[in-house]
């Protein structure tokens, strides 16, 4: 007897899409330690080949910043944009907030998703904290 696997195949495609989006979201988070080091940000990078590519950049003015990243390959794409601001509590600790928007698409499986997040942020120099 041959069974129908439509439900299982659909569940596997949805789970794979959600896992891929979660992995992209986690691995593309903004780098906050640069602000502790007084570096800020001001960069733009782009690369592309036949059927794939990536774009990312960051700009800061004072304690406010914007960062974005986007990549695509074949029928899969992911974009994350972040707007944030922070303040120094002391030279080794910043606190602030950020607003993120993301979009993921998998055209092969006719899947897409978008989301947003408002979050508080905290970044501390761990070496300096260990000395106290």
Order of alpha helices (4+ residues) and beta strands (2+ residues): alpha-alpha-beta-beta-beta-beta-beta-beta-alpha
